[in-house]
Amino acid sequence: MGIDEYSPTEVLQDEKFISMVIWNCLKNNEPEGVIEAIQAHLEAVNKVQLAKDAQISRSTLYNSLRGKNPTIKTLAKLIHSSRFC
């Protein structure tokens, strides 16, 4: 019996996985889950580079990650830019 290697960071960077989680949260009317999934994904990428790529301030990024209820525009910028990190 062997031990499988598992990397939560890799799973959280997997766009298909995060997309499936977000879709399921939306289907189940769980908006908090959508934010949590996006936040978990963004935590797994380089945040300084992400803020630069998204052309938003680091404080906006960190406030978004701390549950300050980010706008759809901010989330869209972050998600778009995280693809290139």
Secondary structure, 3 states (H helix, E strand, C coil): CCCCCCCHHHHHHCHHHHHHHHHHHHHCCCHHHHHHHHHHHHHCCCHHHHHHHHCCCHHHHHHHHCCCCCCHHHHHHHHHHHCCC
